[in-house]
Amino acid sequence: KADKREIDTIAQLFTVMAIDQLGYKPNQARSPIPNEISNLAAKLGITVSDDTVRKYLKLGASFLPPDWDK
């Protein structure tokens, strides 16, 4: 079983990549990015729901400092 710190770190990395490479904005009410990520995974034969992507993006974003986008 994965350690909570490990999951938190992976979620943070995932979120950083989504922000940097896909333009994800954690404060945006509705974002197309979770669906884009799900579609990218599907192209590689990996099934992941938008809700799962959203869950880990939200978890990773919770570690961002308040002024991260300044």
C-alpha positions, 0 to 999 in steps of 0.5 A, a space after each residue: 500500500 502506498 504511503 500517504 506522503 508518497 500519494 501527496 507527492 505524486 499528486 503535487 507533481 501531477 498538478 505541477 505538470 498540469 499547470 505548466 504543460 496544460 494550463 490548468 488553473 486550480 482556482 477555475 470553477 470549471 476546467 476542461 483539463 481533467 477531461 483532456 488528461 482523461 483523453 490523453 490517458 485513453 489514447 494510451 489505452 489507460 482508463 481513468 475517470 475525470 473525477 479521479 483526475 479532478 481528485 488528484 489535481 485538487 489534492 496536489 493544488 492543496 499544497 500550493 502556497 496562496 501566492 503561487 501564481 503571482 
